[in-house]
Amino acid sequence: MDTVAVLENLGEPAVAAFAGVIAGFIFGTSAEQSRFCLRAAAVEIARASLGPRMAVWLLTFSTALLWTQGMNLTGMVDLGTSRWLSSPGTLSGAIIGGLVFGVGMILARGCPGRLLVLGSTGNLRAILSGLVFAVVAQMSLHGAFSPVREFISGGWITDGANPNILWELGLPVGSGIAISLVFTALALFIAMRNRVSWITLFFGCGVGFAVAVGWFLTYTLSQISFDPVPVGSLTFSGPSADTLMYLLSENSMLEFDVGLVPGVALGAFLSALLSGRLNWQGWDGEKSMRRYLLGAALMGFGAMTAGGCTIGAGVTGGSTFALTAWVALVSMWIGGMMTDRLLDQQATSPATPATL
């Protein structure tokens, strides 16, 4: 049965949602096994350490770059049709939203993707923080916070479509792949210094591969679907809000984003189950609870303002070399590192960053 026949029999919304489940399952399994987390990597850098979490993050990022740029170069995917490169971007939103998000991920001790993975393994702090993130993200997109988000985002908009950094610098075709290989070499060097296991590195690559799978599936659907299908990949700001609205409203429809969140949850749950890491965890106290929930709220607003979270803007958007995605990613790193230096460095050891 070919793809068109599957679309006709199951319906385009169901197929799109199933595509989200596939990409999400790969991400959830890989992220749980590798403990992928940009917050932990930012903490290591803030404390002048190139540790194992930085190695995993760099390998994830380089894998996403390599696969995404490779598919674009061979014509398997046309990144020019993605929202990152086909429409104007907001530099003011990327900078301010990224900084706010960076503060939030340190307070919540994890980005939205990490919270979803941890929540699927029994972490009640992550579950509640993830719900707060989804609610505030929806409020920032269409609710009470949307005027503030629109004001910030409208401050500095790119002239025309979002610039591709490679094109703007006049770099030759294939330079994106070359850059990804440089990041890969750096990641492996740091990994060897820290004796990171090969299984961890394998699943770190799996997180980046999940981003590439998302690009391939959504682009393929966009070419054969009768209705418009957004060309994109993994992110957790919009999908978290969309999944919440799908569960609350009978007017919501299935789509890639709605399938993504349960796919991640299922993959992370099965990975933790098979590895013996399922474990109920609660709050440490009132002060800790306030910190996590404030951080989750800041991430919800910051992600919608920046155009995505650490995965959506940082890895998915970054793999297209869209200018605002890279600006948002750098802003998230800066916001996270500054917050760790100001709030946490007195309370934790530089060699062992706190985890959620």
N, C-alpha and C positions, 0 to 999 in steps of 0.2 A: 504494500500500500504506500503510494507516494505521499509527499507532504501536503499537496493540494487536497487529496482525498481525505487525509486526516483532518484538515481544517474544515472540510465540508461535513464530516461525520460528527466531530466533537464540538465544532464551533470555534471561531477565532478567539473569543475571550478565554475559553478553557485551555486551549493550546498555549496561548500567551502565558497564562498563569502556571501551566505545567513547565514551561521553559524557565520561569522564575524559580520554581521548585528545584529544578535540576541545578541551575547555577548556585542557588542558595545552599543546596545540600553539599556541593563541593566546597563552598566557602566554609560552612559550619563545621564540617568534618576537619578540614585543614586548619582552620583557625583554632579549634579546640585542641588539636594535637600539637600544633606549633606554638601555642600561646601568643599568637600574633597580637600586637598592641602598640600603636603609635605612642600612647601616653607613656608606657614603660620605656620606649626608646628615647623619648624626649627627656625623661627623667635621667637616663644614663648620660645623655649629652650635657644636660644642665649640671651634672656632677662630674664633668670632665672624664667620662669613662666611655670607651667603645666596647660595650658588653654584648652578651648574647642576644638581647632583645633588639639591639640596633642591627645586628647581623640578619636576624629574621626579617625585620622591616625592610631593609635594603634589598634582600633577596626577593621578597614579595613584590616590591616596587619594580625591580628590574625585570622580573618575570612578566609582570603585566605589560611593561613597556615593550619587551621583546616580542611577545605574542601579538599584542595589539598593533604595533608598527609593522610587524611581519605580515599580518593579514591585510592591513591597509596597502602595503607595498605590492602584494600579489593580487589585489583586487577582490579578496574574499569579503572584505568589509570596506565601505566607503565612509571614513570618519568625517568627511565633509558634510554628511547628512545628519550627524549627531547634533544635539542641542548645544554642545560645547563649542562647535565651530560654525554652525549655520545661523547663529543669531548673535546679537550684541551681548557683551558681557559687562558686568559691573565691577570695576576696580575698587570703588569705595566699599561696596558690599563685601568683596573678597577680603579686603584689609581689615575692616572693622568686624565683620562677621567672623573672620578667621581668628582674630585676637580673642573675641568673646568666647568662641568655641574652645580655644586653647585653654583659657582659664577654667571653663566648665569641665573639660575632660580631666584636669588635674583634681578638681574638687570631687568629681564623681568617681575618680580612680578608674577611668575607662572610657573609651569612646562608645558610640551607640552600637557598633558591631560587636565590640567586646562585651558590652552589657547583655546583648541578646544571647551571645554564646554562653556567658556565665549563668544567665537566668535559666537557660535550658539544662544546666547541670545541677540546679537546685539552689542557686544563690538568690535568696529573697530580696536582698538589697538591690541586686541588679534588675530583678523583675520590676520592682516598684519604681526604680530610677528610670528604667526603660519606658514605663507607662507615662511618667511625667514628661520625659523627652518627647514622646509621640504627641501628647496633648499640647504642649507648648509649640511644637513644630506646626501642628494644625492651626493653632491660634495665630502663629506668625505668618502662615500662608494665607488664610482666609478670615481670621478672627480678629480679636481685639488688638493684637500686636502688629497686624499687617500694615497699618499706616506708618508705624515707626520703621518697619523693615523697608517699605517702599521709599520712605524719605532717605534712609541711609543708602539704599541701592541706587537711587536716582542721582546721587551726588556726583558720580564720575563714571560715565558709561563709555565703553569703547566706541570709536567712530566706525560704524559698519559692523560686520561680523567679528566675533571674538578672534583676535589675531592668533595665528599659529606661530609659536616661538621659532620653530625651525625655518619657516618661510621668511619671517621677519629678519632673521639673521643671515639669510641667504645661504643656508647650509645645503649641501648636496643631498640628493635622494638616498635614503638608507642611513642617514646620519642618526636617526632615532634609534636604529638597531645598534649602531656603534656606541651610542651613549648608554644604552641598556647593558651592553657587555662590560663597559667600564664600571657601572654600578654593581654588576654581578661579581666582577673580580674583587672589588672592594668588600662586598658582602662576604665572599668566601675567605678573604684574608682575615677579616674580623672574626669570622666563625672559627677558623683554625686557631687563632690566638686564644679563643675562649673555649676551645674544645667542644663546640656545639655538635651534637650527634647528627649523623646523616639522616636519620629518620625525621628529626626536627626540621632540617633544611629541606627535605623532600616535601613535607607538608607546608612549609613556608612558601615554597614554589607553588603549591596547590592553591593557596589563597590568591596569588597573582593570576594563576591559570583560570580560576573561577571568574575573574574580571573579563578575561579574554573570551570565555564561554558565553558570558552575558552579551558581549558585543556581537559575537557570531550569531547567536540565536535571535536577538532582536532585529539585527539587520536582515537576516534570512526571512523572518516573518514580515518585515516591512516590504520585501520584494514580491511576496506572493499573496499578501492579505488584501482583501477588498477595502477594508477600512484602514485609515492611517494608523501605523504602529510607530511610536517613538523609538528612535535608534539610540540605545543607551546601554548601560550595564549596571553593576552593583552600586547601590547607595542606600543609606538607611534613614535619611531625613524624610523624603517624600514617601517611600514605601511604608515606614512606620506609621505615618499619619494616614496613608491610604488604607492600610490594613485595619487600623482602628476604626475608620469610617465605614469600611466594608462590614465589619462585625456589628456596627451600631445602626447602620442605615440600610433599608431595603432597596434603596435606589442606586446603591453602588454596584459596580460591575467588576468582574474578574479581569485581571490584566497581569503583566509581568511583575510589576511591583507588589501586587497582592500575594502572588505565589512565592516571592523571594523570602519574606520573613518566616513563614512556616517551614520553608525549605532549609533555612539556616538553623532554625530551632530543632528540626528533626535530625539534621546531620550532626549537630553538636551533642544532642542527647544520646544518640546511638554511639558516637565516639566515646563519650564519657562513660556510658554504660559498659561498653566492651573493655574499657581501660580501667574500670573500677574507680572512677573519679566522681560518681554521682554523690552529692553530699549536700544536705540542707544546711544553709547558713543564714543567720539573721543579723540584726543590728547590734552594734557594740554599745550604743547609748544614744541619748537625745542629741548630743552635739554632733555625733557621727551622722545621724539621720539628716539633720539640717544641712550638713555639708554635702552629702550625696544628692539630695533633692534640689538644692540650689544649683549644683553643678549640672544636673540633668536639664534643668530649666534653661540655663545659660547655653548649653549645647543645642537645645531645640531651637532657640532664637538664632544663635550664631550660625547653625548649619543652613537654615532657610535664607539667612541674609547673605552668606558666603556662596551659596549655590550648591552646597553639599557638605557632607561630613568628611572625616579623615579617609573614608573609603570612596565616597561619591565624588568629592572634589580632589582629594589627595591622590588616590590611586586610579580610579576610573577616569576622572577629568584629566589628571596628570598624564595618563597614557596617551592622550590625544595631543599633548603639548600645547593645549589651550592656555593663553596667557593668564586669564583670571583664575584658572584652576591651580597653576603653580604659585600665583600670588597668595591665594587662599591657603595652600599647603604651607608655604613659608610662614604666613601669619599665624597659623595654628601651632607650628613649632615654636615660634617666638613667644606667643601667649602662654603656651604650656611650660616652657623653660623658665620664663620670668616668674610665673606663679609658683613653680616648685621652689625656686631660689628664695622667694619671699615668704612662703608659708611652710614648706615641708622640710627644708634641708636641716633645720635645727632638731627635727623630731625623728628622722630616719637616717640610717647609715648610707653613705654614698655607694657602698658596694651592693646594697640590697634594697632597691626601690620598693616602696610599699605596693602591694597588689590588692585588688578588690576582693 
